[in-house]
Amino acid sequence: MVDPSADASVPIDVKVDVKVRRRSIFGRIGDSLFSQRHFHLKLLSGTTVGVAVIIFLVGAFLLVTLRNHYQDSLRTHTIEVIRLSSLVENDIAGLESSHRGYLLSGSDDFIAPFEKKRDLIKHRIEDLTALILDTPRQRKRVIKVQEVVQKWLDSVATPEMSARRAKGAMPTRAETNGTGSFALGNSLLDQAREVLQSLQDEEQIVLNQRMHDQEWATQSAQILNFLPKLDRSVVEMEKEKRGYLLTGENSFFEAYKRATADFYTYNGYLSILVANSPAQAQLLAEIRSNVERWIGKSATPQIDAKRAGKDVDALALIGIGDTMMGAIRQKLTDFEKNELNLYELRASSATRQRIYRTSALAFVALFAVCLLVASNSYSFVLVRRQLSELEGA
């Protein structure tokens, strides 16, 4: 048995020194942190660190919010670029259609639509250029489109329309069978269409990269993207039909069939996207029904008559489907207007929700900062008074 008196003979200083040596590094660090040396500075530093952490969290929340807002702005910009370029492509098709209608009939009724489309192309190209000023590659594409369209107007459309106006008579069968002087300039304007399509494809890739975290906007954005394509397919159907009636070339008939196939493709895709909107689905079904009626009562009889070599009054040929085509375009305009309103409502709702969410987070963070500052200030004052009393004692 160990004699109790043996420990008593060991000096107290030696015992303390042994305990200190046996302490771990964590214990020494803890003693240093919780010692009374620089007590006020340590307490104030703890409060400062807490406040800094909360401020950092607030900054992070604000940074995320600003980043989302910036992404939304970029997505809106990209959608607008795609829509404007699609509208320019539609206007080019409409310009061609009016040009061919005038060559076919000689009626001055096609002059006003031709001039209107020409002015629309000019203004929309200017708007599109303003949107892509910061993208030299896209700006060069738009400039090329403008140059190609102007070249077509100067070298093809204006001379042929002037010659048609000077002649005054109906085009001969030789002229409308591909052996006459109607060049039409398809290959030239195809360059503009290819450039616009490449611009849209590139912007669509960018849009897809920016849309992955915005489920609320995906559906409306896709509808607004495909709707101009649906409209363009309708214009292409009428344009290629008129081209066939003018020249009798089979290439125009094949292009007419491709435009018809494109219409049904876009219509089917849009039908899926608007399945949850009965009003839009009904309007889209009416558009398809009217196009099928136009095909059955106007396009097909005219094409068959041309293929059979029958001489039919060109004015009658052009005038049969104008009323139906006007109704189709009006329904397409209504459809786009409704979808744009829906998109704006969704965008506004998402913006409000984001503002409310950010404000709530900021309020909570601010409340936490105030509470932490008040609590630590109270503790600091209380501890200081206690230390003063201990020092006095």
Secondary structure as the mmCIF struct_conf table of DSSP 4:
data_model
#
loop_
_struct_conf.conf_type_id
_struct_conf.id
_struct_conf.beg_label_comp_id
_struct_conf.beg_label_asym_id
_struct_conf.beg_label_seq_id
_struct_conf.end_label_comp_id
_struct_conf.end_label_asym_id
_struct_conf.end_label_seq_id
HELX_RH_AL_P HELX_RH_AL_P1 PRO A 4 ALA A 8
TURN_TY1_P TURN_TY1_P1 SER A 9 SER A 9
BEND BEND1 VAL A 10 VAL A 10
HELX_RH_AL_P HELX_RH_AL_P2 ILE A 12 ARG A 22
BEND BEND2 ARG A 23 ARG A 23
HELX_RH_AL_P HELX_RH_AL_P3 ILE A 25 PHE A 34
BEND BEND3 SER A 35 GLN A 36
TURN_TY1_P TURN_TY1_P2 ARG A 37 HIS A 38
HELX_RH_AL_P HELX_RH_AL_P4 PHE A 39 SER A 105
HELX_RH_3T_P HELX_RH_3T_P1 ASP A 108 PHE A 110
HELX_RH_AL_P HELX_RH_AL_P5 ILE A 111 LEU A 131
TURN_TY1_P TURN_TY1_P3 ILE A 132 ASP A 134
HELX_RH_AL_P HELX_RH_AL_P6 PRO A 136 TRP A 152
HELX_RH_PI_P HELX_RH_PI_P1 LEU A 153 ALA A 157
HELX_RH_AL_P HELX_RH_AL_P7 THR A 158 LYS A 167
BEND BEND4 ALA A 169 ALA A 169
HELX_LH_PP_P HELX_LH_PP_P1 MET A 170 THR A 172
HELX_RH_AL_P HELX_RH_AL_P8 ARG A 173 ALA A 174
HELX_RH_PI_P HELX_RH_PI_P2 GLU A 175 THR A 179
BEND BEND5 GLY A 180 SER A 181
TURN_TY1_P TURN_TY1_P4 LEU A 184 GLY A 185
HELX_RH_AL_P HELX_RH_AL_P9 ASN A 186 MET A 211
TURN_TY1_P TURN_TY1_P5 HIS A 212 ASP A 213
HELX_RH_AL_P HELX_RH_AL_P10 GLU A 215 THR A 247
HELX_RH_AL_P HELX_RH_AL_P11 ASN A 250 LEU A 273
TURN_TY1_P TURN_TY1_P6 VAL A 274 ASN A 276
HELX_RH_AL_P HELX_RH_AL_P12 PRO A 278 TRP A 294
HELX_RH_PI_P HELX_RH_PI_P3 ILE A 295 ALA A 299
HELX_RH_AL_P HELX_RH_AL_P13 THR A 300 ARG A 307
TURN_TY1_P TURN_TY1_P7 ALA A 308 GLY A 309
HELX_RH_AL_P HELX_RH_AL_P14 ALA A 314 ILE A 320
TURN_TY1_P TURN_TY1_P8 GLY A 321 GLY A 321
HELX_RH_AL_P HELX_RH_AL_P15 ASP A 322 GLY A 392
#
